[in-house]
Each structure stands twice: as C-alpha cells, then as structure tokens.
Amino acid sequence: MDPFAILQRDDKWFLGGGFGAIYAPPFPKHLNALGFWDECYLADIRIPHLFTILLTDEIGHPIRILSSKIVTWRPDCLELKHETKGFSLVERRCVTAENAWVTELTLENAPGPIRAFLWSLLDMREPGIAAPWSSVTDVTIQSNSLSVRFDTCWPNELEPDRSAIEAERIEAGASKMGSALPIFLSFGASDVRESWTVNLAQRHDESPLYETSVLPQKLKNGQLVGDFKVKVGSEPDGLLHSVQQFSLQPDKPLRFSCGSGLSADEAELSLQAGLDSQVFEKNHESWARYFQAVPQFESSDPWLTHAYWYRWFGLRLSRVDICELPIAEGKGMFLPYVTEGIGFFRNFVSYSAQAHLREVSWMHDPSLALGILGNLSRCQREDGSYPGHNYSCRPSRDFYHADFATGIQQLEKLHNVRVSDEVVQSMARYGDYYLRERHSPFGMVIFDQNETGQEYMSRYQFVTESADKWVAFKVVGVDATTYGCILAGWLSQLQNEGRLTEVQTRWTGHYVGLKRSLAGLFDPSISYFLDRKLEGERSWAKPATGMYPMLVASELEEFISTSTFLEIADRWLLNSDQFWLEKGLPATTKSDPTFSADGEWKERRLNCPWSGRSWPMANSHLVDGMANVALNAKTEIAKQKAGQVLMKAIKLMFHDGDPSRPNSYEHYDPVSGVPALYRGYDDYMHSWIVDLILRHAVGVQPGVSEVLPLTLDVDWIECSAIPNMGKRMHVRIERGLAPRVTWE
C-alpha cells in the first residue's frame, strides 16, 4: 500500500510536519513566489510573510520569475517549476516534524551562479490593543543565521466572531491585554552567508518583490551593508526587513529554512534539521512511518481507498504536539491534539474533538487520543462544561454539545486500556453540569444556535425569529438529549463498575430518565423526533438532528421499535423529497421553507449555513445512526440501505466526483456536490471518515471479534493491522463471500 502514490496530485499545496508548523493558506496570493510568503502557523499562532527568496544577477539586476506551475504535491513535499528569462528553477518545499519550513532551489540551464536573498518581513508594533497584537520583540544575528522573537497576545475580553472569517472584535471598554506568548524563529540557508541587513521600515505594500524589499537601497557593490536598525525612529512601528545573502550555483541545490520553537535553542535546532542535506528524504520517512502506524486499508472502490488515506493525511496535517505550549485559560500545557482545521479553525475545538477522538483511536499508538481527552480536562471550566474553542494565548469561548463517551469506550475496547481516573472524573463533572444546567423534563436544553455547531436553521427560528441574530433562547434539542443519553449510559456503566471514585450522581436513574425524555421527543404522527420548547410545544422544523436518536436505537427499544426506526429511515432519510438528494444529505430537509442548497439564508449566501447544505459532521451521525438501525434489524435490505448512506457520504467529498481528488470542506451543495469553494477551508476535520470506513465498510466492532460490515456494491475490501482488544486484526471482504478474519 503506497499512500503517497494514492494522494499525489498537482492541484494542492498544503504542507505540515505533524507537530504544529503548517503552510496551508486557503487562497494563496503568492503561491508562485519562492518560499513561504503566504500565511503560516505554528500551533494557533499566525505568521505572515515568513520568508521568500529574491534573485539577482551578478551585477545586482533583479531576476524575474515569468511563469510557475505545480509539478506535483504529496503530503510530504510540494514541487514547483519556475521559468525565468534564460533558465529554470526547480523548487521543493516541505514542513518538517521539527517544525521547520524548508524550500530548496536548483538552477537548471543557468550560465553561472546567481545571488539569492532570504527575506523575511514581519510586523513590529508598539504595545497596544489589538485582536491579536503580534510583533517582533527581539532580533539576534548569529554566525550563519538570524533569530527573531515574535510575540502574540489577545485582549482578555472579545466579542466572538460569528462569521468565521477571523474578524474578532474587541469588547467596548476593554483595555487589558493578556500575557504574550513568544515564539522564536531562526532563518538560514545550507551554504555560507555572504552578507546581511536588518531594517525597520514604515508600512508599505507587502508583495514579495525586489522593488518592495530593501535591496534597491541596501545592496551596494554586490553586498548588503550589514546595518542593524530595529527599534529606531520616532515611532518604532512598521515592517521589519531581515535579509541574508547567499550564492546559488548551477545544479547545486541550496536549501533555505526557518526553524521555530518556544525557545531560541528550539528554533536553532529546528533550523539545523531544516537545512540537513537529507531533509526531504527524512520528511518522507517521517510521513511513511505515520502511515504505517495506522490500519492498512485498500479496496477495489477508489473512493473508499482515497477517502481513507486522505483523512489520515488531514489528521496529521492538523496535529499539534509542542511541548510547553500553554493553555491560555486552563490548567498547564496542551497535550497532543488535532485542530478543527486550517486558518480560523486552527485551535482545539471541543465539538470536533469528539470526531478526532473516534478517528485517532484507530492508530496503533493511543497517545494522541489520550492527549485529546487530557486536554478536555485541562480546559474544563469550574462549572464542569468544556469551552468550545481553546487557544494558547487568547481567551477560550463558547460551549458545544458533544458526545465524548462513544469515543472513550471505543478507545478502551480497541487498545484494551482504561482511560485515567482524571478523564473519568472530568466526564463525571461534565455530566453533572448537564444535569444541573441543561436538564428539563423534556430533555437537554440548548441556549443559542452556536451550541450545536449548527447556525442558521429553522429549528432555532421555531423558538424565536431573532435566533439568527445570536440572541439567547432555550429549546430542548434532540441532538443534545441524544448526547446526554449516551453520556449518562456510559457513566451509569462506570458507576456499576466502581470507576467513579466520587459518586455525586446516581447515573442509572438519570440514564433511564433521559431515555424516556428522548423517546418523548418522538412524534408518531410523522415518525420523526422533534425539538420542543420548555413548556412542551413541538417544533415544526425537521433538521437532520431529528434522526440522531438512531444512534441509540437499541437503547430505546422499550419505547420505540426497530421497525419504527426503519420507517423513519424510509420516510425521511432515504426519501428524495426530504433528505436523499442527488449528491448529499442536507442538514435541513428539502421540504423545509428555509431550504437552500446554495448556502443562502434569507437570500444571502452565508459562510456557515445549515439550512440545506450537506455537512460531513451531520452525515457522520446519519451514517452511524442508519448502520446501527440496520445491525439491529439484521436484514440484508437494511444493510444495503445503510451501505448506500455510507457511500453517499463518502463520495460527496471529492472534486467533480473524481476519486483522485479527495477533499474535506465544511459543507457541500447536496444537489450538485460542489463544496464550499468560496470558503477555501479544505482539510476541515469536522467529521469521522476513517472511523466510518473501519466500522461499517470493514465491519470492525470495537471489543468484538466478529466483523459486521454493511452491504456495499464493492468487489473487495482488505484491511490489516487493525487494533482491537489489544491485538491486531486482518480482514478480507469479497463480494458474495463471508468476511475472512485473521489475528496477528
């Protein structure tokens, strides 16, 4: 199995080393500029204009790049070809596990050497109020490198950005900034530096061009003047030009790198790793080891195979594992985790953590899954709730309803381990919060449209017409009650096993009560689960969350039969007039008056609409729910229908249906299948694709030796090295034959 060959393409540029450094600009403005001029991130710290390389001939005339193209992209490397007047340049870029950004240049058909200038352009600002405030605060010239300290801090009070466009606003009257988080950057190249200059300039155009740099002023007689002008002028505020000169020889690769870390020493070590002559080979090996440390999957169906390996790429791209990275509002340092995505979503989000937990529990090493759980307890508020968004140097915010119990149970069964008492007690406090703050006679209560991660839907307008203006309200949610039921069932089990050392709540009784409440949200007249107001009125809206109780169908058998759940599936999920649209499953039924496949709400296109778009997060719930009902029904037709739901959710996540071009956007047009291209947020880790494939296509049931795959229109599936019960499984499925299972 070669994931690199499967994933290789020429229309992608995202790079990451799997530990915190990343290059993934949604809409790169300077992709064809040498180096990394578009935004980069270290963990959740944004770094603009990290570095580029400017070229001149031997007498100082700028060399223009006339055209560029991506030759190939793989998870470990991006290769481009640049044409100039007279010769070509081959550029390779990577981001390493040591958190270094690397670009390597090779001259082709050049008559002689040219000058190469490593240029970084970072902000320098006086202390003040900003969201965020970031600035160079120190610069050091080393013997063959240049080191920078770059500080970032946020106001203690912020008005949350509800547009998902990185437009945080400072609360009126707020004047106090939080503590700054310093990161360190070290710049250099693999050959001897010939000269350098560091200069502060008033703000100007930031294009990566010879004209906007300081070269026209500072390059004299073939050398930079070596002046050091940082905190200078009447207002030491502007753009800091850091330039180093090197010689690029024909057919001799020259590597440029920026190393990073939370200390100057870490950044210097990172830089040296980035300048290693074997850096690209070592980066490939690092990615190869990662791909070998997960179940090895292959299928005759290219959509399944490509979706599987592409998701593993995305999980490592968004991984953060930096020792001593502080939690701004929490206890101690972050353990390893996966961010929700790139850009705006590059933080630890509790709503997506439930998805990441399910996915990474399948890795051979459970440490990343355990890190995610550990971070939840470290971020937990005094009242027991988990903040929705958690950062390294800005206030946490929001709250999301989520299901962590399913992922925890899966993790324990796959690896034959027990999560720590700290995690168990944290989840018990989370459960107490639910019962204390969110419980009502009809189920669990939602306070605003953000709490379910699903904005702009008729389900909220049912409560108040002002819901889409972000006003507070209260409504009993089917999804929130389903999550509460799952959590109470697990805590009840732990209590019976004696694993809750501080018993504050009798969970068995609450579990029974929550199951009864969830069943009470079912309207038999239309065979659907509906939200309710606190006084009991049923909602008229029919979001996809009305089918989330299929996730606990077997637990509700005393109230609602399996045949009734099958009726729900036929009447709603599989009905082309409701949810079974041409390409995807919408988050709001097609018959809803607010439905819009175009992503419009009140005739205006929005960034995160749930009024008719198909969201992989909701689809993950629906696939799981339908598969659960099918396994309970134990009929071939039910397994076939569930298999169709799985494949619809998988095939949605490809450009133009092309299996060689997988993607993972926030949401999609369920009619045309076109993703939210206007958002640019590919590799959005807000669903559980690997988990769906392993449990439903391969059929592995955590903690069970028998496999129970759904019936798919696929010739064969093979998967080896699957962790289960502390061992390794190998599964082979062929059309018309019983699955074959062996143990390693």
N, C-alpha and C positions, 0 to 999 in steps of 0.2 A: 504494500500500500504506500503510495507516494503522495501525501497531501500537497506538497509543493507543486507537482505537475497538475493536480486537480484544480488548484486555486490560481495558478498562473494566468495572467491576463494583461491587457495593455490599456485599461481604462480606469485604473485605480492608483492611489498614491499614499494611502495611509500607512504609516510605519510606527512601530513601537517595540520596545525591548522586553515588555512583560513585567517591568518592575516600577514604572512610574513616568519615564520620559516618553513623549509621544509627539509625532508630527501628523496631524490629521485635520488640516483646515477644510471646512465644508465646501467653501467656494474659493479655492486658492487664486489670488490675484497675481502671484509671482511664482507659479509652479515651474516656469521655464527659466527663472533666474537660478544661477548656481547656488547650491547650499540650501539653507532653510530660512527664507525671508518671511514667509507666511507664518502665522502664529504657531508656536509650540507650547507644550505644557510639561511641567514637572509636577506630578500629582495633580492638584487642582490649582496650581499657580500658572497663570498665563504669561508667556514671554513673547512679545512681538519682536520682529526683526532680529532674530538670534544671530544669524550671520549669512553673508553671501561672499562670493569671490569675484572681484573685479579684475579685468585683464588689460594689460597694455603691452605694446611692443617695446623693443629695447630703447627706443628714444622717448617713450612716455606717451605715445598716442593711444587712446582707448581702442580696444578691440571689441567690436560689436558682435553679439550673437544674432544672427539673421533669422534662424529658424531652429525650432526644437521639437522633439517628439519623444513620447514614452516608448521605449523599446519593449520593456517587459516589467511587470510588477509581480512580486511574490511576497508573502508575509515578512520575509527576512531582508528583502532588498528591492530597491527601485532603480532601474537603469534607464538613462535618457541619452539621446544623441543630439548634440548641438552643432550647428553649422555656422561657421564664420566665413569671412572673405579670405579664402585661401587654404583653410584647413578645418578639421573636425575635432570635436571634443567628446569623449565618452565619459559620462558621469555616472557613478554608482553612489547611492545613498542608503544608509541604514541607521537604525536607532538600536543601541545595544542594551543588553541586560545590565550593564554597568551604568546605564543612564547617560550615555554619550550619544550625541548627534554626529554623524560622520558623513562626509562626502569625499569621494575620490575622483580625481580628474586624470585622464590620459589623453595626451595630444596624439592626433593621427594626421600624417601627411604635413606636419609643420616643418618649415625650413630650418628652424632653430628654436632656442629657448624663448619663453615669454615671461613677463612679470605677472605674478599673481598676488593679489592683495586681499587678505582675510579681514573683512569689515563687519563689525557689529555695531548696531545703532539702538541703544537702549535709552529709556527715559531717565532724566534726573529732575526731581521735583523737590521743592521745599515742603516741609511737613504741612499738612492741611487736611481738610475734609474732602473725601472722595470715595467713590464706591466702584472699584477699590482705589486706594492710593498705592502706587508702586514706584520705586525709584532705585537707581544705582546709589549706593551709600559709601562705597569704597572701591578703589582700583589699585591693583598692585602689578608692577612689571616684574616678571620672573625672567630667568636667563633665556628661556626659549618659549615662553608663553605669557599670557596676560590674564590675570584673575580679577573677577568682579564680584562684589557683594550686591545682591539685588533683594530689596525688602518689599514686602507686601503686607498691607493691613486694611481692615474694613471698619466702618462705623459700627458701634455697638447696637445701634438701632437702625433698622432698614425697613422700608415698605417693600414687601415681597413683589418680585417681578412676576406678573401673571401672564405675560405674553411669550415667555420662553425665548427671548431674544437678547438676553444679557443686558437688560436695561433697569438694573436696580436703582431705586430712588431713596435718597436719604430722608428719614423721618423729619418732619418740620421741627425745628428747635434742637435737633440732635447736634452735639458738638464734640462728643468724646469718641475718639478712635480706639479700637482695640490694639492689643500688642502686635507688633510687626513680626512676621515670620521671615527670617533671612534665608535665602538660598545662595549658593555660590556657583559661579560659572567660570570655567577655565578654558581659554581659547589657545589653539596652537596648530601646528602642522608637522608632518613627518620629516621635514628637512630643516636645515638651519635657517633661522630667521635672519634676514638681511637688514631690516630697519623697522621702525615702528613710530606711531604717533597717537596721542590721546587728546581729544579736543572737545570742549563743550561748545555747542552752537545753539543759537536761538532756533525755535521750532521752524521747520520748513517741510517741503514735500519729502516724503519718506520712500520714494521709489528707489529700487536698487540699481542706481545708475552712476556712472562716473561723474556726471555733472552735479548730482546732489551730494556726493561724497566730499571729503576734504582734499582729495587727490589733486584737483587743479591748483590748490593753494600750497599744499604741504609736500608734494613730490618735487624735489629740486635736485637736479643733476643725477637723476636716477635713484635717489634715496629719499625716504621720509625723514623729516627733520629731527625726530626724537624729542619733541616737546611734550610736556605733561601739563595740560591745562584742564583741570576738572572742576573744582569749586571756585570758579573765577567770575568776574564781572559784578556789576551792581545787583543783578538778580540771578543767582546761580541756579537757573531753571532752564531746561531745554532738552536737547538731544545730545547724548554723549557718543562721539565718534571714536571707536577703538579700531585702529588699523595696523596690521602687521604685514610685512612684505616677504615674499618667498619667490623662488625661481622654479618655473615649471619647464621641465626638459622633455623633448620629444620621446615618446614611447617609454617614459619612466613615470609610473603612477605617483601622484602626490596626494596624500590624504590630509584633509582639514577636519578638525573636530572641535566640538565644545563639550567638555565634561561638566557634570553637575553633581551637586550633593548638598547636604545640610551643614557641611563644614568646608573650609578651604582645602583641607587634606583630602576629603572625599572627592571633591571636584577635580583635584590634581590626579588622583588615582584613576578616576573616570576618564579623564583626558588621555592618560597614557594607554588605557585599554582601547580607546577610540583610535589611537594612532598606531596600534600594533599592525605589523605587516600582514598578519593573518586575520584581521578583524572581521572581514566578510565571511571567511570560512568558519571562524568561531561563532559568529552570529547565526549562520546557517545551522551549525551543530547545536546551538542552544535551542533554536526553534524545533529542530528534529528531535531532541530529547524530550521536549514538551509534548510533541505529537505522539511520541512513543509511550508517554505516561498516561494515556487515556485509552479506552476501548477502541480496538482497531475495526473499523466498520467499512463495509463495501457492499454494493448492491447492483443488480442489473438495471435498477432505476437510477438514472443520473441525477435526478432532482433530490432524491434521498441522500445519495452519496455526497453531492456538492453542498447541500444544506448542512449536513452533519459536520463536515470538516470546516466549512466557513464559520459555523458558530464557534468551534473551538478556536479558530483564529481570533474572532471578535472578543472572546473571553480573555485571552492573553493580552490582546491589544489594550484592553481597558483595565487590566490588573494594576494595582498599586501595592507595592511591597517595599517601603522605605523605612528603615529602622529610625526611630526617634521622630517620626512625623507626628506632630501633636494634634490632638483633637481640640478644636477651639473651645467648645463648650461640652466637655466630657471629662472622663477620668483617664489621664495618662495619654499614651500614644496609640496610634492606629495599628492594629494588626492587619495582615494582608486582606485585601478586599477587591471587588470589581466595581468600577464606576458604572453609572447608568448608561453612559455613552461618551461622546466627544463634546468639546466646547462647553456650552451651558450645562450639560448633563454630567460633567466630569466631577462628580462628588459621590459620597456614599449615601445612597437613597434607599430608605427602608422599603418602599413599595417594590423596587426592583431587586432588593436583597433577597426577597423570597424566591425570585426566579433564579438568581445566581446560585443560591444555596442548592436548589434542585439540580442545576447543571453540574456544578463543580463537585458535587458529592460522588459523581461517577469517576473522578480522577483516581488514579491508583494511590495517591497521597492525599489524605483528607485534610491536610493542614489549611488549605485555602478556605474550605467550607467551615472549618473550626474558627478561622480568623474572622469570617463574616459574622458568625454567631457571637464571638467575643466582642466585636465592635458594637453590636447591638447593646450588650450590657454596659459597655463603656460609655455609650452615648445616652443611655437611658435617663429620662428626667426623674425628678423626685416623686412625681405622681405615678410613675410606672409606665408612662407612654414612651414610645420611641419617636424622636424627631424625624420628620420626613427627609430633610436634607441636612447632611453633616459635613463640615469642612475643616480645613486645617487652620485657618486664620480669619474666619468670619462667623457671625452668629448662626447657629442652627435655626431651622424654621419648619413650620407645618407639622402635620400628622397625617399618616396614611393608614387605612385599614389594610391588613395583610395577613397572610397565612404562613407562619413560620413552622408550625407544628408538623405539617406534612414533610417538609424538607428535613427537619431534625430526625423524624422517625426513619426516613429513607436513609439518611447518613448513617445512623446507628445500625440498620439492618445490612447495608451494603458492606460495611467495614467491620462489623461485629465489635463495635466500640460503644461506649457510652459518653455522651457529652458531659461536660463538667457540671458540678453542683452549682457553680456560678451561673451557667447558662440556664439550668433548670429553675433556679430561684428567680433569675431575671424574667423568665417567661411566666412564672407564677405571679410576679408583681405586675407584669403586663396584663395577665388575666384578671387580677384584682382591679386594675384600672378600668378594664372593660365593664366589669360588673358594677363598679362604683359610679363611673361617669357616663357610661353609654347604655346601660341596661334599661329596658322598658318592658311592659307586659307583652308587647308585640314583637320584640326583638331588639337588635342593636341599633343605636341611633347615629346618624350622620349629621354633622354640624354645618358643612358647607360643601360646595361642588368640587373643591380641591381634594377632600379627604379620601375619595375613592380613586384618585388619579384620573378622573374622567370628567372633563369640563364640557359645558355647553351641551346639555341633553334635556329632552323633555321631562325626564324623571325628576329633575330639580324644579322645572317650571311648574310642575304639578303642585309643589309646595308653595312657591311664591314666584310671581312674574319677575321679581328682581333678583332671582337666584344667579342669573348670568352677569350681574353687576357685583358679584362677590359679597353679597350680604350674608349674614349668618341666618341659619334656619335649623329646624330639626325634623328629620324624617327617618323612619325605620327602614333600613336598607336590606334588601335580600342578600346582597354580597357581604355586607358587614355581619349579618346574622349567620350566614354560612361560615365565614371565617371564625366567628365566635364559637359556633358549634364544634368546629374541628379542634380549636384550641381547648375547649372545655373537655372534649372527649379524651384528648391526649393527657391533659392534667389529671383527669379522673383516673386514667390508667396508671400514671406515675404515683398518684396518691395510694392506689391499691398496692403498688409495688414497694411502697415505703421510700420513694426517692424524693418526696417533698419533705425536707427536714423541718421546715417551719410551716406547719399547716395552719393557714389563716382562713381557708375557704373549703367547704365540703363540695368538691367539684362534681361528684357523682350526681348529686341532686340538681346542681346547676346545668349539668350536661343534659339530663332528662328534660329540664325546663326549656332549655334552648332548642332542643329538637322539637318540642311541642310548639314553641314560638315560630320556628322556621316552617313547620307544617302549616301553621295558621296563616302564613303569607300566601298559601296556595289558593287560587280562585278556581274551583272546579267547573264553574260555568264556562270558562275559556281555556282551562287546562294550562294555567300559567301562574308563576309566582310574581306577586306584585308588592312594591313598596307600600307603606302605609303611613299616614300621619299619626301623631301620638294619640289622637283621640279615636283612631281606628279607621278612618276613611281610606279606602283602597285607591291606589294610583290608577290612572287610565293609561299611563305610559308603559311601553313594553321594551325596555332595553335588553341587551343580551344577558345582563346580570340576572334576569328572571329565570335563566336556565342554570345558574351556578349551583343550585341545590342538587343537580345531577351528580355533583362531586361526592355527595354523601347519601346517595340513593339507598344503599344497603342499610345505613343507619336509620333511615326514615321509613323502613318497611312496615313498621307497626302503624304508621299513619297513611302512607302513600305507597301503592303497589308498584312493582317493576313495570307492569303493563301500562300504568298511568304515565310513568316516565317515558316509555316508548311512544305513547300518544303525544306527549309534549314534543318529543323529537320530530315526529312525523308532521304534526300540526304547525310547528314553528321553525325549528332548526332546518329541516330538510324541505321546507316549503319555499318554492321560488317566488312566491308573493310576499314572503316575510324575510327570512334570513339566508336562504340558499340562493345567493346571487351568482352571476356568471363566473366571477373570478374569486370572490371572497365572501366572508361572513361579516356583515356590518354590525357595529356596536349598538345601533338602534334599528328596529325593524323597518323594512321598506314601507310598510303601511302607515308609519308614523307621520303626522303632518309636518314635522320638522326635518324629515329625512333629506339628506343631501349627500350624494356620492362624491360631489365636487369639493367637499370640505367647507361648505358655506353655512353660516349661522346668521339668520336674519339678513340673508342676501349678501353677506360679506364673508370672503374667504378668511378663515382663521388659521392660526398656527397649530392648535391642538384641539380640533373639533371632534366630538364623539357622537354627532348627530347623523351618522350614516357612513362614516369611514370604517374600514376594516383594520382593527388594531391587533397586532400579533399577541399582545398581552391578553386581550379578551379571547382571542382564538385559542390560546393555550388552555384557558379554563374550559372552553367549549369542547375541545378535543378530549381533554381529560374526563369531562363530565359524560360525554357520549360513550367513550370507551368504558367507563365504569358501569354505565347502564347496560351496555352490550355484554360485558362479562357477567353481570348479574342475570341477564336474560338467558345466556347460554344457548343462543340460537345462531345459526350461520347467517341469516339475513341481518340480524342486529350487528354482528361482527363486520359484515360487509358495509353496512351503512356507516359504522364508526370508522372503518378504514377510509371511506370516501371523505369523511370530515377531516381526518388527519392529512390526506393528500391534498385537499383543497387548501388547508392552512399552510402546508409546506410549499406547494407550487406557486402560491401567491408571491413568495419572497424571491423573485427573480426578475431581472430586467427583460421585458418583452417575452417572458416565458422561456428564455434561453438558459439551459441548465449550466452553461459555463460562466454565467454572470449572476451569481447569487448576491443578494443584498439583505439588509435588515434595517428598514426605515421605521419611523414611528407609526405611520399609518398609510393605508392604501385605498385607492378607489376600488370598491368591491365589484364594480361592473367592468371596468377596463383593465384593472390590475395595476395601473400606473401608481408608483409610490409617491410619497410626499417629496418630490424632487425639489420643490421650492424651499423646503426646509434645509436640505443638504445634510441632514443627520443620518447618514448611513452608519452601520455597526452600532445600532441602538439596542442595548442589552436589556430589553424590557419584555421578555418572554422566555419560554424554556423550550428550545427546539431540540437540542441533544437529548434532553430528558424524555420528550415525547417520542422520539425515534427509538430510543433504547427500551422504553417501557411498552410501547404499542406496536412498533414495526418489528423489533426483535422479540418483544414479548417478555422481557425480563421483569419479574415481580420481586422487588426488594424483600429479602428474607425468605424467599420461596424457591425451591429447586426446580419446579415445573415452569416452563415458559408458556405464556398465553398471548400469542400475537394476534392482532386484528387481521382480518382477511383483506389483503391488498392485491391489486392487479399488477403483481411484480413477479418475475420469474424466479429470482433468488435473492436472498439476503444472507450475508455472513458477517459475524462479529466475534472477535476473540478478545481475551484478556479483560473480561468484564468483571469488575469486583462484585461479589455477592456473598454475604455471610462470612466474610473474611477470606474467601477463596477466589479463584478465577474461573469464569465460565467461558465456553466456546459454543456458539450457537450457529447452526446452519439451517436455513429455511428454504425449501424448494417448492414450487407450485405443485399442488396435488399430493405432497408427501407430508408426513408428520415431522415436526421440528426435531432436529438432532441436537442433543446437548451433551457435551463432554466437559470434564472439570480438569483444570491444570493443577 
